């Protein structure tokens, strides 16, 4: 599925884009529909939600 990727945007052009946070994570179904969307760093509730959704422990999170 083609989609734009933006990198090294000049500061004067940054306002042209709707960057919301880093990272911004999407789960896209085989049909091309967004089924999950998370915004921000993988900590606290967001970390627990992602780990629960995918049945994983995120690396570097410090919990055993």
mmCIF file as Biopython writes it, N, C-alpha, C and O atoms, coordinates in Angstrom:
data_model
#
loop_
_atom_site.group_PDB
_atom_site.id
_atom_site.type_symbol
_atom_site.label_atom_id
_atom_site.label_alt_id
_atom_site.label_comp_id
_atom_site.label_asym_id
_atom_site.label_entity_id
_atom_site.label_seq_id
_atom_site.pdbx_PDB_ins_code
_atom_site.Cartn_x
_atom_site.Cartn_y
_atom_site.Cartn_z
_atom_site.occupancy
_atom_site.B_iso_or_equiv
_atom_site.auth_seq_id
_atom_site.auth_asym_id
_atom_site.pdbx_PDB_model_num
ATOM 1   N N  . UNK A ? 1  ? 0.843  -1.164  0.000  1.0 0.0 1  A 1 
ATOM 2   C CA . UNK A ? 1  ? 0.000  0.000   0.000  1.0 0.0 1  A 1 
ATOM 3   C C  . UNK A ? 1  ? 0.896  1.237   0.000  1.0 0.0 1  A 1 
ATOM 4   O O  . UNK A ? 1  ? 1.665  1.419   0.944  1.0 0.0 1  A 1 
ATOM 5   N N  . UNK A ? 2  ? 0.830  2.066   -0.987 1.0 0.0 2  A 1 
ATOM 6   C CA . UNK A ? 2  ? 1.670  3.258   -1.029 1.0 0.0 2  A 1 
ATOM 7   C C  . UNK A ? 2  ? 1.165  4.328   -0.065 1.0 0.0 2  A 1 
ATOM 8   O O  . UNK A ? 2  ? -0.041 4.530   0.078  1.0 0.0 2  A 1 
ATOM 9   N N  . UNK A ? 3  ? 2.088  4.999   0.586  1.0 0.0 3  A 1 
ATOM 10  C CA . UNK A ? 3  ? 1.749  6.119   1.452  1.0 0.0 3  A 1 
ATOM 11  C C  . UNK A ? 3  ? 2.968  7.014   1.558  1.0 0.0 3  A 1 
ATOM 12  O O  . UNK A ? 3  ? 4.100  6.555   1.408  1.0 0.0 3  A 1 
ATOM 13  N N  . UNK A ? 4  ? 2.734  8.300   1.818  1.0 0.0 4  A 1 
ATOM 14  C CA . UNK A ? 4  ? 3.877  9.221   1.882  1.0 0.0 4  A 1 
ATOM 15  C C  . UNK A ? 4  ? 4.676  9.030   3.171  1.0 0.0 4  A 1 
ATOM 16  O O  . UNK A ? 4  ? 4.119  8.744   4.231  1.0 0.0 4  A 1 
ATOM 17  N N  . UNK A ? 5  ? 5.983  9.195   3.052  1.0 0.0 5  A 1 
ATOM 18  C CA . UNK A ? 5  ? 6.877  9.201   4.200  1.0 0.0 5  A 1 
ATOM 19  C C  . UNK A ? 5  ? 7.647  10.498  4.138  1.0 0.0 5  A 1 
ATOM 20  O O  . UNK A ? 5  ? 8.231  10.825  3.104  1.0 0.0 5  A 1 
ATOM 21  N N  . UNK A ? 6  ? 7.657  11.247  5.235  1.0 0.0 6  A 1 
ATOM 22  C CA . UNK A ? 6  ? 8.330  12.526  5.268  1.0 0.0 6  A 1 
ATOM 23  C C  . UNK A ? 6  ? 9.513  12.458  6.225  1.0 0.0 6  A 1 
ATOM 24  O O  . UNK A ? 6  ? 9.388  11.954  7.341  1.0 0.0 6  A 1 
ATOM 25  N N  . UNK A ? 7  ? 10.642 12.957  5.794  1.0 0.0 7  A 1 
ATOM 26  C CA . UNK A ? 7  ? 11.838 12.984  6.647  1.0 0.0 7  A 1 
ATOM 27  C C  . UNK A ? 7  ? 12.593 14.274  6.380  1.0 0.0 7  A 1 
ATOM 28  O O  . UNK A ? 7  ? 12.559 14.816  5.275  1.0 0.0 7  A 1 
ATOM 29  N N  . UNK A ? 8  ? 13.271 14.752  7.406  1.0 0.0 8  A 1 
ATOM 30  C CA . UNK A ? 8  ? 14.100 15.947  7.270  1.0 0.0 8  A 1 
ATOM 31  C C  . UNK A ? 8  ? 13.331 17.133  6.683  1.0 0.0 8  A 1 
ATOM 32  O O  . UNK A ? 8  ? 13.779 17.778  5.735  1.0 0.0 8  A 1 
ATOM 33  N N  . UNK A ? 9  ? 12.172 17.400  7.269  1.0 0.0 9  A 1 
ATOM 34  C CA . UNK A ? 9  ? 11.368 18.543  6.820  1.0 0.0 9  A 1 
ATOM 35  C C  . UNK A ? 9  ? 12.028 19.818  7.332  1.0 0.0 9  A 1 
ATOM 36  O O  . UNK A ? 9  ? 12.356 19.922  8.514  1.0 0.0 9  A 1 
ATOM 37  N N  . UNK A ? 10 ? 12.218 20.775  6.450  1.0 0.0 10 A 1 
ATOM 38  C CA . UNK A ? 10 ? 12.804 22.055  6.831  1.0 0.0 10 A 1 
ATOM 39  C C  . UNK A ? 10 ? 11.860 22.750  7.813  1.0 0.0 10 A 1 
ATOM 40  O O  . UNK A ? 10 ? 10.644 22.712  7.621  1.0 0.0 10 A 1 
ATOM 41  N N  . UNK A ? 11 ? 12.399 23.389  8.870  1.0 0.0 11 A 1 
ATOM 42  C CA . UNK A ? 11 ? 11.542 24.045  9.873  1.0 0.0 11 A 1 
ATOM 43  C C  . UNK A ? 11 ? 10.502 24.993  9.287  1.0 0.0 11 A 1 
ATOM 44  O O  . UNK A ? 11 ? 9.398  25.086  9.823  1.0 0.0 11 A 1 
ATOM 45  N N  . UNK A ? 12 ? 10.816 25.691  8.215  1.0 0.0 12 A 1 
ATOM 46  C CA . UNK A ? 12 ? 9.836  26.627  7.641  1.0 0.0 12 A 1 
ATOM 47  C C  . UNK A ? 12 ? 8.664  25.886  7.005  1.0 0.0 12 A 1 
ATOM 48  O O  . UNK A ? 12 ? 7.597  26.469  6.815  1.0 0.0 12 A 1 
ATOM 49  N N  . UNK A ? 13 ? 8.851  24.591  6.670  1.0 0.0 13 A 1 
ATOM 50  C CA . UNK A ? 13 ? 7.799  23.808  6.033  1.0 0.0 13 A 1 
ATOM 51  C C  . UNK A ? 13 ? 7.040  22.915  7.010  1.0 0.0 13 A 1 
ATOM 52  O O  . UNK A ? 13 ? 6.045  22.298  6.631  1.0 0.0 13 A 1 
ATOM 53  N N  . UNK A ? 14 ? 7.488  22.837  8.248  1.0 0.0 14 A 1 
ATOM 54  C CA . UNK A ? 14 ? 6.877  21.932  9.220  1.0 0.0 14 A 1 
ATOM 55  C C  . UNK A ? 14 ? 5.392  22.150  9.424  1.0 0.0 14 A 1 
ATOM 56  O O  . UNK A ? 14 ? 4.659  21.189  9.658  1.0 0.0 14 A 1 
ATOM 57  N N  . UNK A ? 15 ? 4.930  23.385  9.341  1.0 0.0 15 A 1 
ATOM 58  C CA . UNK A ? 15 ? 3.518  23.684  9.528  1.0 0.0 15 A 1 
ATOM 59  C C  . UNK A ? 15 ? 2.616  23.156  8.426  1.0 0.0 15 A 1 
ATOM 60  O O  . UNK A ? 15 ? 1.398  23.108  8.597  1.0 0.0 15 A 1 
ATOM 61  N N  . UNK A ? 16 ? 3.189  22.762  7.307  1.0 0.0 16 A 1 
ATOM 62  C CA . UNK A ? 16 ? 2.399  22.236  6.193  1.0 0.0 16 A 1 
ATOM 63  C C  . UNK A ? 16 ? 1.921  20.814  6.449  1.0 0.0 16 A 1 
ATOM 64  O O  . UNK A ? 16 ? 1.008  20.328  5.780  1.0 0.0 16 A 1 
ATOM 65  N N  . UNK A ? 17 ? 2.541  20.149  7.420  1.0 0.0 17 A 1 
ATOM 66  C CA . UNK A ? 17 ? 2.232  18.754  7.695  1.0 0.0 17 A 1 
ATOM 67  C C  . UNK A ? 17 ? 1.527  18.634  9.035  1.0 0.0 17 A 1 
ATOM 68  O O  . UNK A ? 17 ? 1.735  19.463  9.920  1.0 0.0 17 A 1 
ATOM 69  N N  . UNK A ? 18 ? 0.709  17.630  9.193  1.0 0.0 18 A 1 
ATOM 70  C CA . UNK A ? 18 ? -0.003 17.419  10.442 1.0 0.0 18 A 1 
ATOM 71  C C  . UNK A ? 18 ? 0.701  16.353  11.281 1.0 0.0 18 A 1 
ATOM 72  O O  . UNK A ? 18 ? 0.128  15.299  11.556 1.0 0.0 18 A 1 
ATOM 73  N N  . UNK A ? 19 ? 1.942  16.628  11.686 1.0 0.0 19 A 1 
ATOM 74  C CA . UNK A ? 19 ? 2.656  15.708  12.556 1.0 0.0 19 A 1 
ATOM 75  C C  . UNK A ? 19 ? 2.045  15.817  13.941 1.0 0.0 19 A 1 
ATOM 76  O O  . UNK A ? 19 ? 1.928  16.916  14.483 1.0 0.0 19 A 1 
ATOM 77  N N  . UNK A ? 20 ? 1.656  14.696  14.514 1.0 0.0 20 A 1 
ATOM 78  C CA . UNK A ? 20 ? 0.978  14.720  15.801 1.0 0.0 20 A 1 
ATOM 79  C C  . UNK A ? 20 ? 1.872  14.300  16.953 1.0 0.0 20 A 1 
ATOM 80  O O  . UNK A ? 20 ? 1.746  14.849  18.047 1.0 0.0 20 A 1 
ATOM 81  N N  . UNK A ? 21 ? 2.745  13.374  16.753 1.0 0.0 21 A 1 
ATOM 82  C CA . UNK A ? 21 ? 3.601  12.895  17.826 1.0 0.0 21 A 1 
ATOM 83  C C  . UNK A ? 21 ? 4.547  11.839  17.326 1.0 0.0 21 A 1 
ATOM 84  O O  . UNK A ? 21 ? 4.417  11.331  16.212 1.0 0.0 21 A 1 
ATOM 85  N N  . UNK A ? 22 ? 5.494  11.522  18.164 1.0 0.0 22 A 1 
ATOM 86  C CA . UNK A ? 22 ? 6.470  10.513  17.796 1.0 0.0 22 A 1 
ATOM 87  C C  . UNK A ? 22 ? 6.529  9.493   18.900 1.0 0.0 22 A 1 
ATOM 88  O O  . UNK A ? 22 ? 6.744  9.898   20.042 1.0 0.0 22 A 1 
ATOM 89  N N  . UNK A ? 23 ? 6.361  8.232   18.678 1.0 0.0 23 A 1 
ATOM 90  C CA . UNK A ? 23 ? 5.914  7.690   17.386 1.0 0.0 23 A 1 
ATOM 91  C C  . UNK A ? 23 ? 4.391  7.776   17.247 1.0 0.0 23 A 1 
ATOM 92  O O  . UNK A ? 23 ? 3.669  8.005   18.216 1.0 0.0 23 A 1 
ATOM 93  N N  . UNK A ? 24 ? 3.947  7.590   16.048 1.0 0.0 24 A 1 
ATOM 94  C CA . UNK A ? 24 ? 2.524  7.436   15.775 1.0 0.0 24 A 1 
ATOM 95  C C  . UNK A ? 24 ? 2.381  6.081   15.104 1.0 0.0 24 A 1 
ATOM 96  O O  . UNK A ? 24 ? 2.952  5.847   14.039 1.0 0.0 24 A 1 
ATOM 97  N N  . UNK A ? 25 ? 1.621  5.190   15.723 1.0 0.0 25 A 1 
ATOM 98  C CA . UNK A ? 25 ? 1.549  3.797   15.295 1.0 0.0 25 A 1 
ATOM 99  C C  . UNK A ? 25 ? 0.150  3.475   14.792 1.0 0.0 25 A 1 
ATOM 100 O O  . UNK A ? 25 ? -0.845 3.803   15.438 1.0 0.0 25 A 1 
ATOM 101 N N  . UNK A ? 26 ? 0.088  2.831   13.637 1.0 0.0 26 A 1 
ATOM 102 C CA . UNK A ? 26 ? -1.179 2.404   13.047 1.0 0.0 26 A 1 
ATOM 103 C C  . UNK A ? 26 ? -1.148 0.906   12.809 1.0 0.0 26 A 1 
ATOM 104 O O  . UNK A ? 26 ? -0.111 0.349   12.451 1.0 0.0 26 A 1 
ATOM 105 N N  . UNK A ? 27 ? -2.283 0.257   13.007 1.0 0.0 27 A 1 
ATOM 106 C CA . UNK A ? 27 ? -2.481 -1.121  12.560 1.0 0.0 27 A 1 
ATOM 107 C C  . UNK A ? 27 ? -3.473 -1.027  11.418 1.0 0.0 27 A 1 
ATOM 108 O O  . UNK A ? 27 ? -4.568 -0.486  11.568 1.0 0.0 27 A 1 
ATOM 109 N N  . UNK A ? 28 ? -3.071 -1.567  10.262 1.0 0.0 28 A 1 
ATOM 110 C CA . UNK A ? 28 ? -3.893 -1.477  9.056  1.0 0.0 28 A 1 
ATOM 111 C C  . UNK A ? 28 ? -4.296 -2.877  8.635  1.0 0.0 28 A 1 
ATOM 112 O O  . UNK A ? 28 ? -3.447 -3.757  8.496  1.0 0.0 28 A 1 
ATOM 113 N N  . UNK A ? 29 ? -5.585 -3.084  8.431  1.0 0.0 29 A 1 
ATOM 114 C CA . UNK A ? 29 ? -6.109 -4.390  8.043  1.0 0.0 29 A 1 
ATOM 115 C C  . UNK A ? 29 ? -5.710 -4.713  6.606  1.0 0.0 29 A 1 
ATOM 116 O O  . UNK A ? 29 ? -5.305 -3.825  5.856  1.0 0.0 29 A 1 
ATOM 117 N N  . UNK A ? 30 ? -5.827 -5.989  6.222  1.0 0.0 30 A 1 
ATOM 118 C CA . UNK A ? 30 ? -5.547 -6.353  4.823  1.0 0.0 30 A 1 
ATOM 119 C C  . UNK A ? 30 ? -6.424 -5.595  3.823  1.0 0.0 30 A 1 
ATOM 120 O O  . UNK A ? 30 ? -6.064 -5.463  2.653  1.0 0.0 30 A 1 
ATOM 121 N N  . UNK A ? 31 ? -7.566 -5.102  4.284  1.0 0.0 31 A 1 
ATOM 122 C CA . UNK A ? 31 ? -8.462 -4.340  3.411  1.0 0.0 31 A 1 
ATOM 123 C C  . UNK A ? 31 ? -8.069 -2.868  3.332  1.0 0.0 31 A 1 
ATOM 124 O O  . UNK A ? 31 ? -8.704 -2.090  2.621  1.0 0.0 31 A 1 
ATOM 125 N N  . UNK A ? 32 ? -7.006 -2.482  4.073  1.0 0.0 32 A 1 
ATOM 126 C CA . UNK A ? 32 ? -6.532 -1.108  4.035  1.0 0.0 32 A 1 
ATOM 127 C C  . UNK A ? 32 ? -7.215 -0.180  5.019  1.0 0.0 32 A 1 
ATOM 128 O O  . UNK A ? 32 ? -7.076 1.038   4.907  1.0 0.0 32 A 1 
ATOM 129 N N  . UNK A ? 33 ? -7.950 -0.722  5.982  1.0 0.0 33 A 1 
ATOM 130 C CA . UNK A ? 33 ? -8.628 0.089   6.986  1.0 0.0 33 A 1 
ATOM 131 C C  . UNK A ? 33 ? -7.770 0.189   8.243  1.0 0.0 33 A 1 
ATOM 132 O O  . UNK A ? 33 ? -7.138 -0.791  8.638  1.0 0.0 33 A 1 
ATOM 133 N N  . UNK A ? 34 ? -7.740 1.360   8.874  1.0 0.0 34 A 1 
ATOM 134 C CA . UNK A ? 34 ? -7.031 1.536   10.136 1.0 0.0 34 A 1 
ATOM 135 C C  . UNK A ? 34 ? -7.874 0.892   11.233 1.0 0.0 34 A 1 
ATOM 136 O O  . UNK A ? 34 ? -9.019 1.284   11.456 1.0 0.0 34 A 1 
ATOM 137 N N  . UNK A ? 35 ? -7.296 -0.106  11.921 1.0 0.0 35 A 1 
ATOM 138 C CA . UNK A ? 35 ? -8.026 -0.801  12.986 1.0 0.0 35 A 1 
ATOM 139 C C  . UNK A ? 35 ? -7.565 -0.376  14.375 1.0 0.0 35 A 1 
ATOM 140 O O  . UNK A ? 35 ? -8.313 -0.516  15.343 1.0 0.0 35 A 1 
ATOM 141 N N  . UNK A ? 36 ? -6.351 0.139   14.485 1.0 0.0 36 A 1 
ATOM 142 C CA . UNK A ? 36 ? -5.812 0.635   15.746 1.0 0.0 36 A 1 
ATOM 143 C C  . UNK A ? 36 ? -4.953 1.855   15.455 1.0 0.0 36 A 1 
ATOM 144 O O  . UNK A ? 36 ? -4.360 1.974   14.382 1.0 0.0 36 A 1 
ATOM 145 N N  . UNK A ? 37 ? -4.895 2.761   16.428 1.0 0.0 37 A 1 
ATOM 146 C CA . UNK A ? 37 ? -4.071 3.960   16.271 1.0 0.0 37 A 1 
ATOM 147 C C  . UNK A ? 37 ? -3.590 4.384   17.644 1.0 0.0 37 A 1 
ATOM 148 O O  . UNK A ? 37 ? -4.392 4.569   18.559 1.0 0.0 37 A 1 
ATOM 149 N N  . UNK A ? 38 ? -2.273 4.541   17.793 1.0 0.0 38 A 1 
ATOM 150 C CA . UNK A ? 38 ? -1.691 5.002   19.052 1.0 0.0 38 A 1 
ATOM 151 C C  . UNK A ? 38 ? -0.792 6.186   18.755 1.0 0.0 38 A 1 
ATOM 152 O O  . UNK A ? 38 ? -0.132 6.234   17.717 1.0 0.0 38 A 1 
ATOM 153 N N  . UNK A ? 39 ? -0.773 7.140   19.674 1.0 0.0 39 A 1 
ATOM 154 C CA . UNK A ? 39 ? 0.018  8.341   19.503 1.0 0.0 39 A 1 
ATOM 155 C C  . UNK A ? 39 ? 0.907  8.533   20.726 1.0 0.0 39 A 1 
ATOM 156 O O  . UNK A ? 39 ? 0.423  8.579   21.857 1.0 0.0 39 A 1 
ATOM 157 N N  . UNK A ? 40 ? 2.194  8.643   20.490 1.0 0.0 40 A 1 
ATOM 158 C CA . UNK A ? 40 ? 3.124  8.943   21.569 1.0 0.0 40 A 1 
ATOM 159 C C  . UNK A ? 40 ? 4.026  7.787   21.936 1.0 0.0 40 A 1 
ATOM 160 O O  . UNK A ? 40 ? 3.989  6.717   21.328 1.0 0.0 40 A 1 
ATOM 161 N N  . UNK A ? 41 ? 4.835  8.033   22.943 1.0 0.0 41 A 1 
ATOM 162 C CA . UNK A ? 41 ? 5.823  7.052   23.395 1.0 0.0 41 A 1 
ATOM 163 C C  . UNK A ? 41 ? 5.129  5.873   24.064 1.0 0.0 41 A 1 
ATOM 164 O O  . UNK A ? 41 ? 4.046  6.011   24.633 1.0 0.0 41 A 1 
ATOM 165 N N  . UNK A ? 42 ? 5.766  4.727   23.985 1.0 0.0 42 A 1 
ATOM 166 C CA . UNK A ? 42 ? 5.205  3.491   24.535 1.0 0.0 42 A 1 
ATOM 167 C C  . UNK A ? 42 ? 5.480  3.399   26.032 1.0 0.0 42 A 1 
ATOM 168 O O  . UNK A ? 42 ? 6.348  2.639   26.462 1.0 0.0 42 A 1 
ATOM 169 N N  . UNK A ? 43 ? 4.745  4.167   26.819 1.0 0.0 43 A 1 
ATOM 170 C CA . UNK A ? 43 ? 4.879  4.151   28.281 1.0 0.0 43 A 1 
ATOM 171 C C  . UNK A ? 43 ? 3.483  4.098   28.911 1.0 0.0 43 A 1 
ATOM 172 O O  . UNK A ? 43 ? 2.478  4.433   28.284 1.0 0.0 43 A 1 
ATOM 173 N N  . UNK A ? 44 ? 3.465  3.667   30.170 1.0 0.0 44 A 1 
ATOM 174 C CA . UNK A ? 44 ? 2.250  3.655   30.985 1.0 0.0 44 A 1 
ATOM 175 C C  . UNK A ? 44 ? 1.094  2.926   30.296 1.0 0.0 44 A 1 
ATOM 176 O O  . UNK A ? 44 ? 1.268  1.796   29.840 1.0 0.0 44 A 1 
ATOM 177 N N  . UNK A ? 45 ? -0.090 3.558   30.214 1.0 0.0 45 A 1 
ATOM 178 C CA . UNK A ? 45 ? -1.272 2.889   29.645 1.0 0.0 45 A 1 
ATOM 179 C C  . UNK A ? 45 ? -1.062 2.498   28.185 1.0 0.0 45 A 1 
ATOM 180 O O  . UNK A ? 45 ? -1.515 1.438   27.753 1.0 0.0 45 A 1 
ATOM 181 N N  . UNK A ? 46 ? -0.383 3.341   27.435 1.0 0.0 46 A 1 
ATOM 182 C CA . UNK A ? 46 ? -0.138 3.043   26.022 1.0 0.0 46 A 1 
ATOM 183 C C  . UNK A ? 46 ? 0.720  1.786   25.888 1.0 0.0 46 A 1 
ATOM 184 O O  . UNK A ? 46 ? 0.443  0.918   25.060 1.0 0.0 46 A 1 
ATOM 185 N N  . UNK A ? 47 ? 1.756  1.701   26.707 1.0 0.0 47 A 1 
ATOM 186 C CA . UNK A ? 47 ? 2.615  0.513   26.696 1.0 0.0 47 A 1 
ATOM 187 C C  . UNK A ? 47 ? 1.795  -0.736  27.018 1.0 0.0 47 A 1 
ATOM 188 O O  . UNK A ? 47 ? 1.886  -1.737  26.306 1.0 0.0 47 A 1 
ATOM 189 N N  . UNK A ? 48 ? 1.010  -0.687  28.064 1.0 0.0 48 A 1 
ATOM 190 C CA . UNK A ? 48 ? 0.211  -1.853  28.464 1.0 0.0 48 A 1 
ATOM 191 C C  . UNK A ? 48 ? -0.797 -2.224  27.373 1.0 0.0 48 A 1 
ATOM 192 O O  . UNK A ? 48 ? -1.018 -3.408  27.119 1.0 0.0 48 A 1 
ATOM 193 N N  . UNK A ? 49 ? -1.402 -1.240  26.734 1.0 0.0 49 A 1 
ATOM 194 C CA . UNK A ? 49 ? -2.377 -1.506  25.675 1.0 0.0 49 A 1 
ATOM 195 C C  . UNK A ? 49 ? -1.718 -2.205  24.480 1.0 0.0 49 A 1 
ATOM 196 O O  . UNK A ? 49 ? -2.252 -3.185  23.961 1.0 0.0 49 A 1 
ATOM 197 N N  . UNK A ? 50 ? -0.581 -1.711  24.055 1.0 0.0 50 A 1 
ATOM 198 C CA . UNK A ? 50 ? 0.121  -2.312  22.912 1.0 0.0 50 A 1 
ATOM 199 C C  . UNK A ? 50 ? 0.599  -3.717  23.262 1.0 0.0 50 A 1 
ATOM 200 O O  . UNK A ? 50 ? 0.450  -4.639  22.461 1.0 0.0 50 A 1 
ATOM 201 N N  . UNK A ? 51 ? 1.173  -3.887  24.455 1.0 0.0 51 A 1 
ATOM 202 C CA . UNK A ? 51 ? 1.640  -5.219  24.861 1.0 0.0 51 A 1 
ATOM 203 C C  . UNK A ? 51 ? 0.479  -6.205  24.931 1.0 0.0 51 A 1 
ATOM 204 O O  . UNK A ? 51 ? 0.616  -7.355  24.513 1.0 0.0 51 A 1 
ATOM 205 N N  . UNK A ? 52 ? -0.653 -5.765  25.452 1.0 0.0 52 A 1 
ATOM 206 C CA . UNK A ? 52 ? -1.832 -6.627  25.539 1.0 0.0 52 A 1 
ATOM 207 C C  . UNK A ? 52 ? -2.375 -6.975  24.154 1.0 0.0 52 A 1 
ATOM 208 O O  . UNK A ? 52 ? -2.706 -8.130  23.884 1.0 0.0 52 A 1 
ATOM 209 N N  . UNK A ? 53 ? -2.465 -5.984  23.287 1.0 0.0 53 A 1 
ATOM 210 C CA . UNK A ? 53 ? -3.010 -6.183  21.929 1.0 0.0 53 A 1 
ATOM 211 C C  . UNK A ? 53 ? -2.204 -7.222  21.146 1.0 0.0 53 A 1 
ATOM 212 O O  . UNK A ? 53 ? -2.771 -8.060  20.443 1.0 0.0 53 A 1 
ATOM 213 N N  . UNK A ? 54 ? -0.867 -7.156  21.277 1.0 0.0 54 A 1 
ATOM 214 C CA . UNK A ? 54 ? -0.011 -8.021  20.473 1.0 0.0 54 A 1 
ATOM 215 C C  . UNK A ? 54 ? 0.579  -9.198  21.260 1.0 0.0 54 A 1 
ATOM 216 O O  . UNK A ? 54 ? 1.272  -10.038 20.685 1.0 0.0 54 A 1 
ATOM 217 N N  . UNK A ? 55 ? 0.310  -9.266  22.568 1.0 0.0 55 A 1 
ATOM 218 C CA . UNK A ? 55 ? 0.822  -10.364 23.378 1.0 0.0 55 A 1 
ATOM 219 C C  . UNK A ? 55 ? 2.336  -10.375 23.457 1.0 0.0 55 A 1 
ATOM 220 O O  . UNK A ? 55 ? 2.961  -11.433 23.388 1.0 0.0 55 A 1 
ATOM 221 N N  . UNK A ? 56 ? 2.927  -9.192  23.603 1.0 0.0 56 A 1 
ATOM 222 C CA . UNK A ? 56 ? 4.390  -9.061  23.644 1.0 0.0 56 A 1 
ATOM 223 C C  . UNK A ? 56 ? 4.793  -8.199  24.837 1.0 0.0 56 A 1 
ATOM 224 O O  . UNK A ? 56 ? 3.963  -7.524  25.445 1.0 0.0 56 A 1 
ATOM 225 N N  . UNK A ? 57 ? 6.092  -8.237  25.158 1.0 0.0 57 A 1 
ATOM 226 C CA . UNK A ? 57 ? 6.671  -7.286  26.096 1.0 0.0 57 A 1 
ATOM 227 C C  . UNK A ? 57 ? 7.593  -6.407  25.279 1.0 0.0 57 A 1 
ATOM 228 O O  . UNK A ? 57 ? 8.507  -6.903  24.620 1.0 0.0 57 A 1 
ATOM 229 N N  . UNK A ? 58 ? 7.362  -5.121  25.315 1.0 0.0 58 A 1 
ATOM 230 C CA . UNK A ? 58 ? 8.183  -4.198  24.545 1.0 0.0 58 A 1 
ATOM 231 C C  . UNK A ? 58 ? 9.590  -4.148  25.117 1.0 0.0 58 A 1 
ATOM 232 O O  . UNK A ? 58 ? 9.759  -4.096  26.335 1.0 0.0 58 A 1 
ATOM 233 N N  . UNK A ? 59 ? 10.605 -4.165  24.252 1.0 0.0 59 A 1 
ATOM 234 C CA . UNK A ? 59 ? 11.990 -4.123  24.730 1.0 0.0 59 A 1 
ATOM 235 C C  . UNK A ? 59 ? 12.314 -2.776  25.374 1.0 0.0 59 A 1 
ATOM 236 O O  . UNK A ? 59 ? 11.789 -1.734  24.983 1.0 0.0 59 A 1 
ATOM 237 N N  . UNK A ? 60 ? 13.190 -2.831  26.367 1.0 0.0 60 A 1 
ATOM 238 C CA . UNK A ? 60 ? 13.655 -1.610  26.983 1.0 0.0 60 A 1 
ATOM 239 C C  . UNK A ? 60 ? 12.662 -0.946  27.907 1.0 0.0 60 A 1 
ATOM 240 O O  . UNK A ? 60 ? 12.862 0.203   28.301 1.0 0.0 60 A 1 
ATOM 241 N N  . UNK A ? 61 ? 11.591 -1.644  28.265 1.0 0.0 61 A 1 
ATOM 242 C CA . UNK A ? 61 ? 10.585 -1.027  29.118 1.0 0.0 61 A 1 
ATOM 243 C C  . UNK A ? 61 ? 10.885 -1.200  30.594 1.0 0.0 61 A 1 
ATOM 244 O O  . UNK A ? 61 ? 10.237 -0.571  31.430 1.0 0.0 61 A 1 
ATOM 245 N N  . UNK A ? 62 ? 11.848 -2.036  30.932 1.0 0.0 62 A 1 
ATOM 246 C CA . UNK A ? 62 ? 12.299 -2.144  32.313 1.0 0.0 62 A 1 
ATOM 247 C C  . UNK A ? 62 ? 11.483 -3.040  33.206 1.0 0.0 62 A 1 
ATOM 248 O O  . UNK A ? 62 ? 11.862 -3.230  34.362 1.0 0.0 62 A 1 
ATOM 249 N N  . UNK A ? 63 ? 10.378 -3.609  32.740 1.0 0.0 63 A 1 
ATOM 250 C CA . UNK A ? 63 ? 9.660  -4.532  33.616 1.0 0.0 63 A 1 
ATOM 251 C C  . UNK A ? 63 ? 10.011 -5.969  33.265 1.0 0.0 63 A 1 
ATOM 252 O O  . UNK A ? 63 ? 10.373 -6.283  32.131 1.0 0.0 63 A 1 
ATOM 253 N N  . UNK A ? 64 ? 9.896  -6.816  34.250 1.0 0.0 64 A 1 
ATOM 254 C CA . UNK A ? 64 ? 10.294 -8.228  34.088 1.0 0.0 64 A 1 
ATOM 255 C C  . UNK A ? 64 ? 9.122  -9.070  33.663 1.0 0.0 64 A 1 
ATOM 256 O O  . UNK A ? 64 ? 9.265  -10.279 33.478 1.0 0.0 64 A 1 
#
